[in-house]
Amino acid sequence: MSEVTYQIVAHDGGYAYKVGDVFSETFPSRTDALQAAQAAAAEQQVPGSTEGIRPQDGAGGRHDGTAQGNDRPTAKVEG
């Protein structure tokens, strides 16, 4: 299973959370950014429904597949 880490950082005159190189909106306080990151991390882990998919490969062909709704990453908040 994959893991997603939300990091709380100073950003643009306030605080934000970031995942990889992507920043959230800027929050006025570290506490606000932390609460938003915790909410986002919780939502990241909510399972969905298993669905049939038809992804396209590099040659332009389509193939039947399944996206498992319970295959969610583990999410954590740091900082």
N, C-alpha and C positions, 0 to 999 in steps of 0.2 A: 504494500500500500504506500502511496506517496504521502509526503508531508508538506504542508504550506506553513510558512512562518511569517507572521505579521510583526514588524519591528516598529517601535515608537521612536520617532526622530524629530529633531528640531528642523523646521522647514518653513521658508517664506514668512518669517516673522512670527511664527507660532509653532504648532506641532502637527505632525501627520503620522499616519502609519504607512508603511510601505511593504510591498511583497515583491521580492526581487528588486528591480529597478523602477517599479511603478509606485507613485505616491498617491495617497488619498487626497481629498480636499484638505485645506489647512484649518486647524482648530485653534481656538484662542488659548487653550491650556493643555498641558500634558494629560490631565485627568480626562478631558473631553476626548482627546485622541485615543487614549487607552480604552475608554468605554466604547467608542465606535469600532475599534479593532476587535474587541471582545465580541461585539454583536456580529461583525462580519465573519469572524472565525467560527462562531456558533452556526451561522447560516451556511457556511461552506461545508459543514459536516452533515447537513440535513439530507437524508436519502430521498431520492425521487423514485419514479417508476421505471421499470425495465422497459425499454422501447426497441423496436426494430429500426435499424438504420441502413442507409445505402450510401456508404462513403465512396468518394471518387479516388482512384489511385493516380499515380503520376502520369500514366498513359491516357487518362481520361475515361477509363472504364469504371463501371459501378459494380459493387459487390454487396450482397446481403450480409448483414451483421447484426449484432445485438449490443446495445449500450446498457450495461448493468446499472440500475438505479441505486443500488446499495454500494457501489464502488466509489466511495467518497474518500478524499484525503483526510489525514489527521491534520488539524489546524492548531497552532499554538501562537501565543502572543509573547513577545520578548521586549524588554526595555521599559 
